[in-house]
Amino acid sequence: MTGQISYPDVTQLAVPFFIAAILAELLWIALKKRGGRYETRDAVTSLIMGAGSVAEGLLLGFVAWGLLMLLWQITPLDMGTSLWAVLVCFVLDDLRYYWVHRLGHRVRWVWASHVNH
């Protein structure tokens, strides 16, 4: 399609760096025989939480994609892909993220799925 803008998935691009950083830390600890304790249980827990986050993101992504495609079929609004439209959508998405994040700190059910930060 002509004129369609594609943005990279920065999380997907960062995952190899995360893995490399973990391996570099393990190597550093093994070679220097210092650097603190590396708790295997903590590492496994973090990896499982990361995998769960990816699985949840995929599931919710498909649900959201289906809903948004349905709404796209019936909406009379078309903002296009101009710079102003991208900027407005960026600000609105940031506002959406703020409220979802804030909700995650206030509602126990959402907090349970909240990724540690």
Backbone hydrogen bonds in HBPLUS format (Angstrom, degrees):
<---DONOR---> <-ACCEPTOR-->    atom                        ^
c    i                          cat <-CA-CA->   ^        H-A-AA   ^      H-
h    n   atom  resd res      DA  || num        DHA   H-A  angle D-A-AA Bond
n    s   type  num  typ     dist DA aas  dist angle  dist       angle   num
A0013-LEU N   A0009-ASP O   3.11 MM   4  6.45 150.8  2.20 147.7 156.6     1
A0014-ALA N   A0010-VAL O   2.94 MM   4  6.07 135.7  2.14 138.2 149.7     2
A0014-ALA N   A0011-THR O   3.10 MM   3  5.02 126.4  2.40  92.6 106.8     3
A0015-VAL N   A0011-THR O   3.12 MM   4  6.32 135.3  2.33 148.9 158.7     4
A0017-PHE N   A0014-ALA O   2.93 MM   3  5.22 120.2  2.30 106.8 122.5     5
A0018-PHE N   A0014-ALA O   2.99 MM   4  6.36 153.8  2.06 154.3 162.8     6
A0019-ILE N   A0015-VAL O   3.02 MM   4  6.32 163.9  2.05 160.7 163.7     7
A0020-ALA N   A0016-PRO O   2.92 MM   4  6.09 161.3  1.95 145.8 151.5     8
A0021-ALA N   A0017-PHE O   2.82 MM   4  5.99 154.2  1.88 150.8 157.9     9
A0022-ILE N   A0018-PHE O   3.00 MM   4  6.27 155.2  2.07 148.9 155.1    10
A0023-LEU N   A0019-ILE O   2.98 MM   4  6.24 166.2  1.99 153.8 157.4    11
A0024-ALA N   A0020-ALA O   2.84 MM   4  5.98 154.7  1.90 146.4 153.9    12
A0025-GLU N   A0021-ALA O   2.94 MM   4  6.09 154.5  2.01 143.7 150.4    13
A0026-LEU N   A0022-ILE O   2.96 MM   4  6.25 161.7  1.99 151.6 156.5    14
A0027-LEU N   A0023-LEU O   2.92 MM   4  6.10 159.0  1.96 147.9 153.8    15
A0028-TRP N   A0024-ALA O   2.89 MM   4  6.05 159.6  1.93 147.8 153.4    16
A0029-ILE N   A0025-GLU O   2.97 MM   4  6.18 165.6  1.99 154.2 157.4    17
A0030-ALA N   A0026-LEU O   2.96 MM   4  6.14 158.1  2.01 146.6 153.0    18
A0031-LEU N   A0027-LEU O   2.86 MM   4  6.03 161.4  1.89 155.0 159.7    19
A0032-LYS N   A0028-TRP O   2.91 MM   4  5.87 167.9  1.92 152.9 156.9    20
A0033-LYS N   A0029-ILE O   2.91 MM   4  5.39 126.8  2.20 132.0 143.0    21
A0043-ALA N   A0039-GLU O   3.03 MM   4  6.36 160.4  2.07 152.0 157.5    22
A0044-VAL N   A0040-THR O   2.85 MM   4  6.07 167.1  1.87 158.8 161.8    23
A0045-THR N   A0041-ARG O   2.87 MM   4  5.98 159.2  1.92 145.4 152.0    24
A0046-SER N   A0042-ASP O   2.92 MM   4  6.11 160.2  1.95 148.4 153.5    25
A0047-LEU N   A0043-ALA O   2.91 MM   4  6.16 158.9  1.96 150.0 156.1    26
A0048-ILE N   A0044-VAL O   2.85 MM   4  6.06 159.3  1.89 152.4 158.0    27
A0049-MET N   A0045-THR O   2.87 MM   4  6.08 158.3  1.91 148.9 155.4    28
A0050-GLY N   A0046-SER O   2.85 MM   4  6.07 153.1  1.93 145.2 153.0    29
A0051-ALA N   A0047-LEU O   2.88 MM   4  6.15 157.7  1.93 147.3 153.2    30
A0052-GLY N   A0048-ILE O   2.81 MM   4  6.02 158.0  1.86 149.2 155.8    31
A0053-SER N   A0049-MET O   2.85 MM   4  6.03 148.9  1.94 143.0 151.8    32
A0054-VAL N   A0050-GLY O   2.97 MM   4  6.26 152.2  2.05 146.0 153.1    33
A0055-ALA N   A0051-ALA O   2.90 MM   4  6.18 163.0  1.93 151.2 155.8    34
A0056-GLU N   A0052-GLY O   2.83 MM   4  5.98 163.5  1.86 149.2 154.2    35
A0057-GLY N   A0053-SER O   2.86 MM   4  5.96 155.1  1.92 141.3 149.0    36
A0058-LEU N   A0054-VAL O   2.90 MM   4  6.17 152.4  1.98 148.8 155.9    37
A0059-LEU N   A0055-ALA O   2.97 MM   4  6.23 169.4  1.98 153.9 156.4    38
A0060-LEU N   A0056-GLU O   2.82 MM   4  5.96 173.7  1.83 158.2 159.8    39
A0061-GLY N   A0057-GLY O   2.73 MM   4  5.57 138.7  1.90 132.2 145.1    40
A0062-PHE N   A0058-LEU O   2.97 MM   4  6.22 155.3  2.03 150.6 154.6    41
A0063-VAL N   A0059-LEU O   3.12 MM   4  6.43 159.0  2.16 148.7 154.8    42
A0064-ALA N   A0060-LEU O   2.79 MM   4  5.93 168.2  1.81 151.1 154.8    43
A0065-TRP N   A0061-GLY O   2.76 MM   4  5.85 157.2  1.82 144.9 152.4    44
A0066-GLY N   A0062-PHE O   2.97 MM   4  6.09 162.1  2.00 143.8 148.2    45
A0067-LEU N   A0063-VAL O   3.03 MM   4  6.29 162.6  2.07 150.8 155.5    46
A0068-LEU N   A0064-ALA O   2.78 MM   4  5.95 166.6  1.80 156.3 160.4    47
A0069-MET N   A0065-TRP O   2.86 MM   4  5.97 153.9  1.93 149.1 156.2    48
A0070-LEU N   A0066-GLY O   3.06 MM   4  6.24 150.8  2.15 141.7 149.4    49
A0071-LEU N   A0067-LEU O   2.92 MM   4  6.26 160.2  1.96 151.0 156.5    50
A0072-TRP N   A0068-LEU O   2.80 MM   4  5.95 148.9  1.90 143.2 152.4    51
A0073-GLN N   A0069-MET O   3.13 MM   4  6.33 143.6  2.27 139.1 146.9    52
A0074-ILE N   A0071-LEU O   3.13 MM   3  5.35 133.0  2.36  99.6 111.7    53
A0075-THR N   A0071-LEU O   2.96 MM   4  5.97 126.5  2.25 150.4 164.3    54
A0086-VAL N   A0082-SER O   3.02 MM   4  6.33 160.0  2.06 156.4 161.9    55
A0087-LEU N   A0083-LEU O   2.94 MM   4  6.16 160.9  1.97 153.1 158.5    56
A0088-VAL N   A0084-TRP O   2.90 MM   4  6.08 159.8  1.94 148.6 153.9    57
A0089-CYS N   A0085-ALA O   2.94 MM   4  6.11 164.1  1.97 148.3 153.0    58
A0090-PHE N   A0086-VAL O   2.85 MM   4  6.02 148.2  1.95 144.1 153.5    59
A0091-VAL N   A0087-LEU O   3.01 MM   4  6.25 164.4  2.04 151.7 154.3    60
A0092-LEU N   A0088-VAL O   2.93 MM   4  6.15 163.8  1.95 152.3 157.4    61
A0093-ASP N   A0089-CYS O   2.83 MM   4  5.90 154.4  1.89 144.4 151.6    62
A0094-ASP N   A0090-PHE O   2.92 MM   4  6.12 152.2  2.00 145.9 153.7    63
A0095-LEU N   A0091-VAL O   2.94 MM   4  6.17 154.2  2.00 147.0 154.1    64
A0096-ARG N   A0092-LEU O   2.88 MM   4  6.11 152.9  1.95 143.4 151.2    65
A0097-TYR N   A0093-ASP O   2.87 MM   4  6.11 158.6  1.91 147.1 152.6    66
A0098-TYR N   A0094-ASP O   2.94 MM   4  6.18 156.3  1.99 145.8 152.2    67
A0099-TRP N   A0095-LEU O   3.12 MM   4  6.41 163.5  2.14 151.4 154.0    68
A0100-VAL N   A0096-ARG O   2.97 MM   4  6.20 157.9  2.02 153.2 159.8    69
A0101-HIS N   A0097-TYR O   2.82 MM   4  5.92 163.2  1.85 153.3 158.3    70
A0102-ARG N   A0098-TYR O   2.82 MM   4  6.02 158.6  1.87 149.1 155.8    71
A0103-LEU N   A0099-TRP O   2.90 MM   4  5.96 156.0  1.95 140.2 147.1    72
A0104-GLY N   A0100-VAL O   2.90 MM   4  6.15 144.0  2.04 140.3 150.6    73
A0105-HIS N   A0102-ARG O   3.03 MM   3  5.25 142.7  2.18 101.7 112.4    74
A0106-ARG N   A0103-LEU O   2.98 MM   3  5.03 147.7  2.09 102.2 112.4    75
A0107-VAL N   A0103-LEU O   2.91 MM   4  5.89 157.3  1.96 168.5 168.2    76
A0111-TRP N   A0107-VAL O   2.87 MM   4  6.06 154.9  1.93 154.7 163.2    77
A0112-ALA N   A0108-ARG O   3.01 MM   4  6.25 145.6  2.14 148.5 155.8    78
A0113-SER N   A0110-VAL O   3.09 MM   3  5.44 139.2  2.26 105.9 116.5    79
A0114-HIS N   A0111-TRP O   2.97 MM   3  4.79 157.3  2.03 102.4 109.4    80
